[in-house]
Amino acid sequence: MKITKLHTQVVHLPIDPPILTAILGNIVSADCVLTFLETDAGLVGEGLVCTINNRRLGVIHEMIRNLEDLVVGLDPNLGGGLNARAWKELNFLGYEGVSIVGLAAIDNALWDLRGKAAGLNVAHLIGACRAAVPCYASGGLWLSGSIDDLQKQASRFVSRGFRAMKTRVGPREPDRMVARVRAIREVVGPDIALMVDANQQMSVKQAIRIGRMMEDLNLTWFEDPVICHDHAGEARVAAALDTPIASGETVYTHRGVLAMLQVRAADVVMPDLQRMGGPTEFLKAGHLCEAFNVPCASHLFPEMSLALLAALPGGYYLEHMPWFEKLYREDIVLDSNGDAVVPDRPGWGFSFDPDAVRRFAA
């Protein structure tokens, strides 16, 4: 079997109501490039990458198209050759930014194709460690909500079966921020895992101060307290607090994760499938986490990240962000423990709905 064609489709997914964030302002859309790898055997591998508010989507799309020659003619069973060639091809442009995002789109589709060719889910193709993965609700509890809104949303997450969820805090008015988190804890009780995300908006001193104020709330983690490239600052925050620090969504490739681990920047590392450069690099990052005895969570892309976390010995929480679910035929299913169930379907186990793709085509 050979890959004969790379096909792409741009889609525009409105987010209504818009989401107010500390780092990006209002998020009004998630905009994706869907990537399809067609073969002479009739199988098609699917993947996607995204941007926010349609920013630089054309650049990403062009990068993917420009990498077509790396994959056309490739036998999917020799899929490791994609990354081997890509590291040489991308050396001049560098191993961060749009070049790695372009590679991720193709690698995502290639792993889906390999699973489909074998008749196995990607988790089972690798060798799954578990049949379901702990999962937290991330599509709510935003900065724009009142305390009443936050409590109602948190209660709805629990009623839907989630046993974990994440809220956000900003760098100003720490007393008010902590009060918001405390209100969520009060309504969900002590047995629901609760994460807090600062979206890289704090100084080290601000993060330590608000982190200490939240210590009694039994948080599962305090995420991205300071800017992503300040690993020394992250390490200072992690050393000062009992609450685990989570970070890593903005670093590129397994080498970026290694740099974090070497300075103990985080207690939980959460690679982003897109910024890793796809599943090949995501798995390398996950095994590095295992070597350092650090849990590996995920950032975005739950329909693909689920299989990868299930196959990692140190796989931790799956971020359930619903931005892309309207594109898929299948939904992520939670079991009675609130864990996301790995499907038996081949490839990623989640396939694009052609009607939805046409509806959201840009």
Buried (B, 14 or more C-beta within 10 A) or exposed (E): BEBEEBEBBBBEBEBEEBBBBBBEEEBBBBBBBBBBBBBEBEBBBBBBBBBBBBEBBEEBBBBBBEBBEBBBEBEBEEBEEBBEBBEEBBEEEEBBBBBBBBBBBBBBBBBBBBBBBBEBBBBBBBEBBBEBBBBBBBBBBBBEBEBEBBBEBBEEBBEEBBBBBBBBBBBEEBEEBBEBBBBBBEBBEEEBBBBBBBBBBBBBEBBBBBBBBBEEBEBBBBBBBBBBEBBEBBBBBBEBBEBBBBBBBBBBBBBBBBEBBEEBBBBBBBBBBBBBBBBBBBBBBBBBBBEBEBBBBBBBBBBBBBBBBBBBEBBBBBBBBBBBBBBBEBEBEBEEEBBBBBBEBBBBBBBBBEEBBEEBEB
